[in-house]
Amino acid sequence: MARDLAIDLGTANTLVYARGKGIVLNEPTVIALNSRTNEVLAVGQEAWQMIGRTPGYIVAVRPLRQGAITDFDITEKMIRLLLHRCGVSRFNRPRVLICVPSAITSVERRAVKEAARRAGASGVYLIEQPMAAAIGAGLDIHEPVGNMVVDVGGGTSETAVISLGGVVALRAIRCGGFDLDAAIQAFIRREYGIAIGERTAEEIKLAIGSAAPFEGEVKAEVRGRELMSGMPKTVVLDPEEVRRAIEDQVSQIVQATVDCLGDAPPELAQDIIFQGIHLVGGGALLRGLASRLAEETEVPVHLVDTPLESVALGAGRCLDAFDTLRDLFDSGS
């Protein structure tokens, strides 16, 4: 019998949870194709290594941008490969629960469902990421108590106030970790006249990126191609410059959180002041983001134990209690 699967189909990473087994796959959402034959060469980590390093006829692409499918056929191929890796074949077709950003349109929702059905799922259900993240963070979403989750992903950032199994207030923006990387690329191009790739920008963000000043700051050496001469060149960046580069994007995330708090009914706002805000998602690991949010909202902010896995774990818990939590899923066509 096929195992039910939960997929956190993220812009940056895709995680697959198998019922009864836990997280069985955690790979970058990247696929490498031969553009001449349309053949899939690699998926996940192997394809991620190829970004910016391939000959002209091989393209390493991210099929999702800002939480939405940009190329339907490639997304379908990728989901098919991921399901195949998890043991799905023509003979065992599992039910699949997919986590999607709340900001996507009904057309985009249909595209996700259709891609999963064609890839071999017997039934496809959707759950919004903030709800799955709240369950994964261990919050009691069915009680009449206000819980607030800030999910900073690769392509979207979502802030939700949840009570009695439903979303009471929501702010979703198409801004996330990749926008921070793009801002760093643009800053280095503008200030130093050097072009760097998206992988290098991500490495800079992880090494010295921050939303607020932190102890033990160090500078980082950056290698890239000088635009004027086309020659390789090295420059030294300090954390203050990176903070300046990503300030606009960080401010958008902070503002969305403040606005969502403002939308919450007074009784629930009271609960949130007591419970605090729970921060999840890969972008939550940006140094100083929790302290910056706490400072701007004047509410305690808790970074959950497993920010990267919390959405997939939450969806997995939904699978384990499929019939009791069914009302949380969107199963319409």
C-alpha positions as CSV (number, residue, x, y, z in Angstrom):
1,M,0.0,0.0,0.0
2,A,1.3,3.5,-0.9
3,R,2.4,5.7,1.9
4,D,0.7,9.1,2.1
5,L,3.2,11.9,1.4
6,A,3.4,15.5,2.4
7,I,5.4,17.9,0.2
8,D,6.7,21.3,1.3
9,L,7.2,22.6,-2.3
10,G,9.3,25.6,-1.5
11,T,11.0,28.1,-3.8
12,A,14.4,27.3,-2.3
13,N,14.0,23.7,-1.0
14,T,11.6,20.9,-1.3
15,L,11.0,18.5,1.7
16,V,9.0,15.3,1.5
17,Y,7.5,13.7,4.6
18,A,6.3,10.1,4.4
19,R,3.6,9.0,6.8
20,G,5.1,6.8,9.5
21,K,8.7,7.5,8.4
22,G,9.2,11.3,8.9
23,I,11.2,13.5,6.5
24,V,12.6,11.3,3.8
25,L,13.9,13.9,1.3
26,N,15.3,17.4,1.7
27,E,16.7,18.9,-1.6
28,P,17.1,22.3,-3.3
29,T,14.2,23.0,-5.7
30,V,16.4,22.9,-8.8
31,I,16.3,20.8,-11.9
32,A,19.0,20.5,-14.6
33,L,17.9,19.9,-18.2
34,N,19.5,19.3,-21.5
35,S,17.8,22.0,-23.6
36,R,18.5,20.1,-26.9
37,T,16.8,16.8,-25.9
38,N,14.6,18.1,-23.0
39,E,16.1,15.3,-20.9
40,V,16.4,15.7,-17.1
41,L,20.1,15.4,-16.1
42,A,19.9,16.1,-12.4
43,V,17.5,17.2,-9.7
44,G,18.0,18.6,-6.2
45,Q,21.5,19.0,-4.7
46,E,23.3,17.7,-7.8
47,A,21.4,20.2,-10.0
48,W,22.1,23.1,-7.5
49,Q,25.8,22.5,-7.8
50,M,25.4,23.2,-11.6
51,I,23.8,26.7,-11.2
52,G,26.0,29.2,-13.1
53,R,28.5,26.5,-14.1
54,T,26.9,24.8,-17.1
55,P,27.6,24.9,-20.9
56,G,25.0,26.7,-23.1
57,Y,22.8,23.6,-23.8
58,I,22.5,22.6,-20.1
59,V,20.2,24.8,-18.0
60,A,19.8,24.5,-14.2
61,V,16.5,26.1,-13.4
62,R,14.3,26.8,-10.3
63,P,10.8,25.8,-11.5
64,L,9.2,28.0,-8.7
65,R,9.7,31.7,-8.3
66,Q,8.1,33.6,-5.4
67,G,6.2,30.5,-4.4
68,A,4.5,30.1,-7.8
69,I,5.1,27.7,-10.7
70,T,6.9,29.5,-13.5
71,D,7.3,26.4,-15.7
72,F,4.5,23.8,-15.4
73,D,6.2,21.0,-17.4
74,I,9.5,21.3,-15.5
75,T,7.7,21.3,-12.2
76,E,5.7,18.2,-13.1
77,K,9.0,16.5,-14.1
78,M,10.6,17.5,-10.8
79,I,7.6,16.3,-8.7
80,R,7.6,13.0,-10.6
81,L,11.3,12.5,-9.9
82,L,10.8,13.3,-6.2
83,L,7.9,10.9,-5.9
84,H,9.9,8.2,-7.7
85,R,12.7,8.7,-5.2
86,C,10.2,8.2,-2.4
87,G,9.1,4.8,-3.9
88,V,6.0,5.9,-5.8
89,S,5.3,3.9,-9.0
90,R,2.4,3.1,-11.3
91,F,1.2,0.4,-8.8
92,N,1.2,2.5,-5.6
93,R,-0.3,5.9,-6.0
94,P,-0.3,7.8,-2.7
95,R,-2.4,10.6,-1.4
96,V,-0.3,13.8,-1.5
97,L,-0.6,16.8,0.7
98,I,1.2,19.9,-0.7
99,C,2.1,23.0,1.3
100,V,1.6,26.2,-0.7
101,P,2.0,29.9,0.0
102,S,-1.2,31.6,0.9
103,A,-0.4,34.4,-1.6
104,I,-0.8,32.2,-4.7
105,T,-3.8,32.5,-6.9
106,S,-6.5,29.9,-7.6
107,V,-4.9,29.3,-11.1
108,E,-1.6,28.7,-9.4
109,R,-3.3,26.3,-7.0
110,R,-4.8,24.3,-9.8
111,A,-1.4,24.1,-11.5
112,V,0.2,22.6,-8.4
113,K,-2.6,20.1,-8.1
114,E,-2.5,19.1,-11.8
115,A,1.3,18.8,-11.7
116,A,1.1,16.4,-8.7
117,R,-1.7,14.4,-10.2
118,R,0.2,13.9,-13.5
119,A,3.3,12.9,-11.5
120,G,1.4,10.0,-10.0
121,A,-0.6,11.1,-6.9
122,S,-4.0,9.4,-6.4
123,G,-5.5,12.4,-4.5
124,V,-4.0,15.9,-4.0
125,Y,-4.7,18.2,-1.1
126,L,-3.3,21.6,-0.4
127,I,-2.6,23.3,3.0
128,E,-1.4,26.8,3.4
129,Q,2.2,27.2,4.7
130,P,1.5,29.4,7.7
131,M,-1.1,26.8,9.0
132,A,1.4,23.9,8.5
133,A,4.2,25.9,10.1
134,A,2.0,26.6,13.2
135,I,1.3,22.9,13.5
136,G,5.0,22.1,13.0
137,A,6.0,24.6,15.6
138,G,3.8,22.7,18.1
139,L,1.2,25.5,18.5
140,D,-2.3,24.4,19.6
141,I,-4.2,25.9,16.7
142,H,-7.6,24.5,17.7
143,E,-7.8,26.4,20.9
144,P,-9.5,29.9,21.1
145,V,-6.1,31.4,21.7
146,G,-4.2,33.7,19.3
147,N,-1.0,32.2,17.8
148,M,1.2,34.3,15.4
149,V,3.6,32.7,12.9
150,V,6.1,34.5,10.7
151,D,7.2,32.2,7.9
152,V,10.2,33.7,5.9
153,G,10.8,31.5,2.9
154,G,12.9,31.7,-0.3
155,G,10.3,33.5,-2.4
156,T,7.5,34.6,0.0
157,S,7.1,35.8,3.5
158,E,3.9,35.1,5.3
159,T,2.6,36.4,8.6
160,A,-0.6,34.8,10.1
161,V,-2.6,35.0,13.3
162,I,-4.3,31.7,13.9
163,S,-7.1,30.8,16.3
164,L,-9.7,28.0,16.4
165,G,-8.1,26.1,13.4
166,G,-8.4,29.1,11.1
167,V,-6.4,32.1,9.9
168,V,-7.8,35.3,11.5
169,A,-5.4,37.8,10.0
170,L,-2.9,37.3,7.2
171,R,-0.2,39.4,5.4
172,A,1.7,37.7,2.6
173,I,4.4,39.4,0.5
174,R,6.4,38.0,-2.4
175,C,9.7,38.8,-0.8
176,G,12.0,36.3,0.8
177,G,15.5,34.8,0.9
178,F,16.1,35.1,-2.9
179,D,15.2,38.7,-2.9
180,L,18.0,39.2,-0.2
181,D,20.4,37.4,-2.5
182,A,19.4,39.5,-5.5
183,A,19.8,42.7,-3.4
184,I,23.3,41.7,-2.5
185,Q,24.1,41.0,-6.2
186,A,22.8,44.4,-7.2
187,F,24.7,46.2,-4.4
188,I,28.1,44.7,-5.3
189,R,27.4,45.4,-9.0
190,R,26.5,49.0,-8.3
191,E,29.2,49.8,-5.6
192,Y,32.1,47.8,-6.9
193,G,31.3,47.2,-10.6
194,I,31.6,43.4,-10.0
195,A,29.2,40.7,-11.2
196,I,28.6,37.8,-8.8
197,G,26.4,34.7,-9.2
198,E,23.3,33.9,-7.1
199,R,25.2,31.1,-5.2
200,T,28.0,33.6,-4.2
201,A,25.4,36.1,-3.1
202,E,23.8,33.4,-0.9
203,E,27.1,32.5,0.6
204,I,27.8,36.1,1.5
205,K,24.3,36.3,3.1
206,L,25.0,33.2,5.2
207,A,28.5,34.3,6.1
208,I,28.1,38.0,7.1
209,G,24.4,38.9,6.4
210,S,22.3,40.3,9.3
211,A,19.2,42.3,10.0
212,A,20.8,44.1,13.0
213,P,24.4,44.5,14.3
214,F,25.8,41.4,16.0
215,E,28.8,40.5,18.1
216,G,32.0,39.3,16.5
217,E,31.4,40.8,13.1
218,V,34.0,39.9,10.5
219,K,34.6,40.9,6.9
220,A,34.3,38.6,3.9
221,E,36.3,38.3,0.7
222,V,34.2,38.3,-2.4
223,R,35.5,37.1,-5.8
224,G,33.7,38.1,-9.0
225,R,34.0,39.4,-12.5
226,E,34.8,43.0,-13.1
227,L,32.3,44.5,-15.5
228,M,34.7,47.0,-17.1
229,S,37.6,44.6,-17.9
230,G,35.9,41.2,-17.7
231,M,38.8,40.1,-15.4
232,P,38.4,38.3,-12.1
233,K,38.6,40.6,-9.1
234,T,38.4,40.3,-5.3
235,V,36.9,42.8,-2.9
236,V,36.4,42.8,0.9
237,L,32.8,43.4,2.2
238,D,31.9,44.2,5.8
239,P,28.5,43.3,7.5
240,E,27.4,46.9,7.6
241,E,27.4,47.1,3.8
242,V,25.4,43.9,3.5
243,R,22.9,45.2,6.0
244,R,22.6,48.3,3.8
245,A,22.1,46.2,0.7
246,I,19.2,44.1,2.2
247,E,17.6,46.9,4.3
248,D,14.6,47.4,1.9
249,Q,13.7,43.6,1.9
250,V,14.1,43.3,5.7
251,S,11.9,46.4,6.2
252,Q,9.2,44.8,4.0
253,I,9.2,41.6,6.1
254,V,9.1,43.7,9.4
255,Q,6.3,45.9,8.0
256,A,4.2,42.9,7.0
257,T,4.5,41.6,10.5
258,V,3.5,44.9,12.1
259,D,0.5,45.2,9.7
260,C,-0.6,41.7,10.5
261,L,-0.5,42.4,14.2
262,G,-2.5,45.5,13.6
263,D,-5.2,43.5,11.8
264,A,-5.6,41.0,14.7
265,P,-8.7,41.5,17.0
266,P,-7.8,43.1,20.4
267,E,-8.4,39.8,22.4
268,L,-6.0,37.9,20.2
269,A,-3.4,40.6,20.2
270,Q,-3.4,40.2,24.0
271,D,-2.7,36.5,23.6
272,I,0.1,37.2,21.2
273,I,1.8,39.7,23.6
274,F,1.8,36.8,26.1
275,Q,2.7,33.9,23.8
276,G,5.1,35.8,21.5
277,I,5.6,35.5,17.7
278,H,7.0,32.3,16.3
279,L,9.5,32.7,13.5
280,V,10.0,29.8,11.0
281,G,11.4,29.3,7.5
282,G,14.9,29.4,6.0
283,G,14.9,33.2,6.0
284,A,14.3,33.1,9.8
285,L,18.0,32.1,10.2
286,L,19.2,35.5,9.1
287,R,21.1,36.9,12.0
288,G,19.4,39.5,14.1
289,L,16.0,39.1,12.3
290,A,14.3,37.8,15.5
291,S,15.7,40.7,17.6
292,R,14.8,43.3,14.9
293,L,11.2,42.0,14.8
294,A,11.0,42.0,18.6
295,E,12.2,45.6,18.7
296,E,9.8,46.9,16.1
297,T,6.7,45.0,17.3
298,E,7.5,45.2,21.1
299,V,6.4,41.5,21.3
300,P,8.8,38.6,22.2
301,V,9.9,36.6,19.2
302,H,10.8,32.9,19.4
303,L,12.9,31.2,16.6
304,V,11.4,27.6,16.5
305,D,13.8,24.6,17.0
306,T,13.7,23.5,13.4
307,P,12.8,26.5,11.3
308,L,13.6,24.8,7.9
309,E,11.6,21.7,8.6
310,S,8.6,23.0,10.6
311,V,6.3,23.4,7.5
312,A,7.0,19.8,6.3
313,L,6.7,18.5,9.9
314,G,3.4,20.3,10.3
315,A,2.1,18.8,7.1
316,G,3.3,15.4,8.3
317,R,1.3,15.7,11.5
318,C,-1.8,16.6,9.3
319,L,-1.2,13.3,7.4
320,D,-1.0,11.4,10.7
321,A,-4.4,12.8,11.7
322,F,-5.8,13.1,8.2
323,D,-9.5,12.6,8.9
324,T,-9.6,14.8,12.0
325,L,-7.7,17.7,10.3
326,R,-9.3,17.3,6.9
327,D,-11.2,20.6,7.2
328,L,-7.8,22.4,7.0
329,F,-7.1,21.1,3.5
330,D,-8.2,22.6,0.2
331,S,-9.2,19.6,-1.9
332,G,-11.4,21.4,-4.5
333,S,-10.3,21.2,-8.1
